[in-house]
Amino acid sequence: MAAPFSTTPDSCAVNCIAITPADSDLVAPVRALYVGGTGNVTINDTGGGSVTFVAVPTGTILPVMARRVWSTGTSATNIVGLI
């Protein structure tokens, strides 16, 4: 049976997970990150790159597919992964 909605990388999330930054990969990659508390967010993307988003404001959704949210370099809080 086909999903009742699109599951492409640019479609809405079908699941959400609380993320505790760690220096290891997430259980599964996420298609976007919601940042609930202002700060920096350091990630590895699904292409293998690493980047730090600096001074991300509260309530921001970062539309980036991430496989890791680093503890080192991340000061933002209340991060939620959108799957």
N, C-alpha and C positions, 0 to 999 in steps of 0.2 A: 504494500500500500504506500502510495506517495505521500510525502509530508503535505499538510494542508497549507503550507506557506513556503516561501523561498528560503533556502539555507545557503545562499551564496555569501562570500565574505562581506558584501555590502548590504546585506539584509539585516533586519532587526535581530537582536539576540533572542535565543530560545532558552538560555539558562544564565544564571548569575552566580558567581562564587566570590566569597570574601578572600582577599589576598593578603597574606602576611609576607612582606618582602623577605627574601632569602637568597643566598648565593647558590641556589640550585634551581633547575628547571621546574616549571609548574607541572602539575599532573597532566594537563593538556593545554595547548596554546589557546589564547583568548583572542577574540577579534577586535576588542576595544577595552579601554580602561576608564572607569569612573574614578575621579579623585575627589574624595570628600573633605580633605583637609589640605590647605595650601602647603606647597613645598616642592622639592625636586623629585623627579621620578627617573630612575635609571633602569633601562630594559635591554634585553636582547630581543631583536625582532625575529620573525620566523625565517628570514633570509640569512641570518647569521650575524647581522650587524649589531652594534652596541651604541646606545645614545643616551644622553641625559637631557630630559626636558626640565628646564630651569624655571623656578618660580611659577609652577602650575597653580592657577587660582582654584579655590574651593568650587566644587560643582562642575568641573570641567570633564568632558568626555574626550579622551585621546583616541582618535580613530586609527589605531595602529595594532597590528597583529603581533602579540608578544608571546614568547615562550619562557621568559624569565623576567621577574621584577626583582632587581638586586636589593639586598639589604644595604650593601655598601653603596653610598651615593644617593640613597632614597631617604628623603626627610618628610615627604607627603604622608598623610595618614588616611585611614578609612578608604582604602583602595578596593574597588570591586571589579572583577573581571567579567566581561560580557562575552558569552559563548554563543 
